[in-house]
Amino acid sequence: MGSSRYDREPHAQRQRFRILLYLICVLTDCSTFIVTFTVTRRLAEEGASPLTLGLLGAGFSFAAAVASIASGLGALRWGAAVPFLAGTGTLLLSILGCRELPLQSTGFLASYVSLGLGLGGLYPPLIGWLNQGEASGAAARSGVSGRLILFCIAWNLGIMAGQLTGGALFARGPSVALGVAVLLGIANLGLALWASWQSVRLPHVPQTPLAAVGDHQRAAAFQKLSWLANLGGMFGGSLVLHLISDLAVSIGIAAERQGEVMALWRVVIIATYLLMHFASGWQFRMLPSVVSQIFGALGLVVISQAQSPLSLLAGLALLGQLVGYNYFSGLFYSASGNPEQNRALTAAFHEATLAAGMAVGTTVGGALGNLAGHRVPYLLGAVVVTGVLAGQGIGWRRWVRPLERESGDGSERTRRPADQ
């Protein structure tokens, strides 16, 4: 059972490091989504237009996209700790700005947008650290997929906690909710400093090999398809993240109930991650993605017609499985098709495509909401998801189909690289 040098205490040290990173994920998203819930709900209750909410969300998302690319490149040049700490520090300063500055002032708006800079800065290096030491193409539960499922559960638990906390504390005043977010941000920065110090003290991890050329090409092709899916899925998802408060206020859903509904949406997303982790039949196949996107588009239609918390939750559940599918599959293909030293950068491109879809979705959705009402943006989201699905079909014929012809017909070609 060979690699005794990397077992026992060194292995336990790396495990403790990963647990620390998962805890940072929870605190990061909990603090961030207390802020996003509190700010968007407050603005909606004070009569802010859908366009205002949309532009604010677009700035947040665009900042995250730019910061993700910069972070991935910075991790390659200066090491992961530099962009990681820069992102964590920016996040804390942004939360402080949102709490202390007057609502809708220039400084307040800049602080809210800078939340995206913080998230985009810290997540690519964190994902790179989590995938350190895993061979490309590994799909075992203890490998790439095992790391991804814990990561995805961690940050979604953070979002759930943030939305529940934001909803529960909103009635006591926005400053109370944002004060809790500040405290969490301070704790998060402390843990980030500890993680950065620990990262340079970890025992050497042997460099892992890249998968066979054919497997690598197949993973890279599906990675591009997943990036396309991100654009459509997060166009719709962004409407929920940044405009749903406007719809909730218009149909009379209380802040606390809205927080509960949004948290249950996250439960659906986490359930999707778990299903994908334990069932590998979706890997390197287009049909599961097609089905997921069809149900996601249907969910957006249901949201557009929602009249109560229950009907809103039904639509969110249908959309949630798409958000979960796109995110997990995109990270899986990014990790499976790239050598270890490039994983922070490929994670950056993955996060950037998500943020780009969100930026476009909130801008267009907000403008359309101003012109045509609270519900129409969600119908547009359904159209966009369907259109992107058609584009994926073209991409599949161009990128994937030639590789399948080369590897031969039948079920063998759709098996995971790790199984072939």
Secondary structure by P-SEA (a helix, b strand, c coil): ccccccccaaaaaaaaaaaaaaaaaaaaaaaaaaaaaaaaaaaaaacccaaaaaaaaaaaaaaaaaaaaaaaaaaacccaaaaaaaaaaaaaaaaaaaaccccccaaaaaaaaaaaaaaaaccaaaaaaaaccccccccccccaaaaaaaaaaaaaaaaaaaaaaaaaaccccaaaaaaaaaaaaaaaaaaaaaaaaaaaacccccccccccaaaaaaaaaaaaaaaaaaaaaaaaaaaaaccaaaaaaaacccaaaaaaaaaaaaaaaaaaaaaaaacccccccaaaaaaaaaaaaaaaaaaaacccaaaaaaaaaaaaaaaaaaaaaaaaaaaacccccaaaaaaaaaaaaaaaaaaaaaaaaaaaaacccccaaaaaaaaaaaaaaaaaaaaaacccaaaaaaaccccccccccccc
